[in-house]
Amino acid sequence: MTNLTEDSIQKILSTVIDVHTGLDLVSSDNVKNISIDDEIVNVELLLKYPAINYHEDLKGSVEEALSKEGVNYSNISIKSKIAAYAVQGGVPALPGVKNIIAEIINKIL
């Protein structure tokens, strides 16, 4: 790719779909930073859910999309950050606990 710009990289990233959300990386606001140093494209992604096992697959998808558009050198960084939510009104918060994830298992015997 001869003319690397942040806009051209965003356009490429908008073609990469996050398999867990069904949304592209740009519209889902997962692109934290894009920088271009000579021919090296640096992309920082920040996912809003825990996905440590998905990082390598996503990195491969981003590298493949960039490569198809002629980007030969890239550095992809992916992190996950889960936002803390407020507790239900009238319920005291648990000290030191940011989020609680509840899972319901429905078994038919």
C-alpha positions in Angstrom: 0.0 0.0 0.0 1.6 3.3 -1.1 -0.5 5.8 0.9 -0.9 4.6 4.5 -3.1 6.9 6.5 -5.1 6.4 9.7 -8.3 6.6 7.7 -7.2 3.9 5.2 -6.3 1.6 8.1 -9.6 2.3 9.8 -11.4 1.4 6.6 -9.5 -1.9 6.5 -10.2 -2.6 10.2 -13.9 -2.0 9.5 -13.9 -5.2 7.4 -12.8 -7.3 10.4 -15.7 -8.8 12.2 -15.5 -9.7 15.9 -16.9 -13.2 16.1 -18.2 -12.6 19.6 -20.2 -9.5 19.0 -20.9 -9.7 15.2 -19.7 -6.2 14.8 -16.7 -4.8 13.0 -13.8 -3.5 15.1 -14.4 0.2 14.2 -18.1 0.5 14.7 -17.9 -1.4 18.0 -15.3 1.2 19.2 -12.6 -1.4 19.8 -9.8 0.5 18.0 -8.0 2.4 20.7 -5.1 3.7 18.6 -3.6 3.6 15.1 -0.1 4.9 14.3 2.1 4.6 11.3 5.9 4.6 11.5 7.4 4.5 8.0 5.9 1.3 6.6 4.9 -0.3 10.0 1.3 0.0 11.0 0.7 -0.2 14.8 -2.8 -1.0 15.9 -4.0 -1.1 19.5 -7.3 -2.8 20.1 -9.3 -2.7 23.4 -12.0 -5.3 23.8 -14.8 -4.6 26.3 -15.1 -8.3 27.4 -12.7 -11.0 28.7 -11.3 -12.7 25.6 -7.7 -13.8 26.3 -8.2 -17.0 24.3 -9.5 -15.0 21.3 -6.6 -12.5 21.1 -4.4 -14.6 18.8 -7.2 -15.4 16.4 -8.3 -11.8 16.2 -4.7 -10.7 15.7 -4.4 -13.1 12.8 -7.6 -11.7 11.3 -6.4 -8.2 11.5 -3.0 -9.1 10.1 -4.7 -10.9 7.2 -7.0 -8.0 6.4 -4.0 -5.5 6.4 -1.9 -7.9 4.3 -4.7 -8.2 1.7 -4.5 -4.4 1.3 -0.7 -4.3 0.9 0.4 -3.6 4.4 3.5 -5.7 4.8 4.5 -4.9 8.4 2.2 -4.5 11.3 2.3 -4.6 15.1 -1.1 -5.6 16.6 -1.7 -5.1 20.3 -4.9 -6.5 21.9 -6.1 -6.0 25.5 -9.4 -6.5 27.3 -10.9 -4.1 29.8 -14.2 -4.8 31.5 -16.0 -1.8 32.9 -17.3 -1.9 36.5 -21.0 -1.4 36.8 -23.0 0.1 39.7 -24.9 -2.2 42.0 -28.7 -2.4 42.1 -30.3 0.5 44.0 -30.6 -0.3 47.8 -28.1 -3.1 47.6 -24.7 -2.6 49.3 -21.7 -3.2 47.1 -19.3 -6.1 48.0 -15.9 -4.7 49.1 -13.3 -5.3 46.4 -15.7 -6.8 43.9 -16.2 -4.9 40.6 -18.5 -7.3 38.7 -20.4 -10.4 39.3 -21.1 -12.8 36.5 -24.1 -15.2 37.1 -24.6 -18.3 35.0 -27.8 -20.3 34.9 -27.7 -23.9 33.9 -30.9 -25.5 32.8 -30.7 -29.2 32.7 -33.5 -31.5 31.6 -33.3 -34.9 33.3 
